[in-house]
Amino acid sequence: MRISRDTRDLWAAHYRDCGTEPTDLDLDRARFVLVDHSGHGGGCLQYLAAMAYSLGSRG
């Protein structure tokens, strides 16, 4: 998947808060969040939600 720089910047701003669980994930966004929040640990709700979404996805 390739996304434009504008989309990347928009997603980075939208998914920046580790204390807020994302509610509008799709597989591309979940993969982006996983990369962006990797290494944050088990307290990062963004990472945990993206991992759960991607593991439950069939894509």
C-alpha positions in Angstrom: 0.0 0.0 0.0 1.2 3.4 -0.9 -0.4 6.5 0.6 0.3 10.1 -0.3 2.3 12.4 2.0 -0.9 14.4 2.7 -2.8 11.3 3.8 0.1 10.1 6.0 0.2 13.5 7.7 -3.5 13.5 8.2 -3.5 10.0 9.7 -0.4 10.8 11.8 -2.3 13.7 13.3 -5.5 11.8 13.7 -3.9 8.8 15.4 -1.3 10.5 17.5 -2.8 10.1 21.0 -1.8 6.8 22.6 -4.5 7.2 25.3 -7.3 7.3 22.8 -8.7 4.2 21.1 -9.3 4.6 17.4 -12.8 3.9 16.2 -12.6 4.2 12.4 -10.0 1.7 11.5 -9.7 -0.2 8.2 -6.9 -2.6 7.4 -4.7 0.1 5.8 -5.2 2.5 8.7 -4.5 -0.3 11.2 -1.3 -1.2 9.5 -0.3 2.5 9.5 -1.0 2.8 13.2 1.0 -0.4 14.0 4.0 1.0 12.3 3.6 4.5 13.8 3.1 3.2 17.3 5.4 0.2 17.3 7.5 0.1 20.5 5.1 2.1 22.6 4.2 -0.9 24.7 1.0 -2.3 26.1 -0.3 1.0 27.4 -0.7 2.4 23.9 -4.4 2.1 23.0 -3.7 3.0 19.4 -1.3 0.1 19.0 -3.5 -2.4 20.8 -6.6 -1.5 18.8 -4.8 -1.7 15.5 -3.3 -5.1 16.5 -6.7 -6.4 17.4 -8.2 -5.1 14.2 -5.5 -6.5 12.0 -5.6 -9.9 13.7 -9.3 -10.1 13.3 -9.3 -9.0 9.7 -9.3 -11.5 6.9 -7.5 -9.1 4.4 
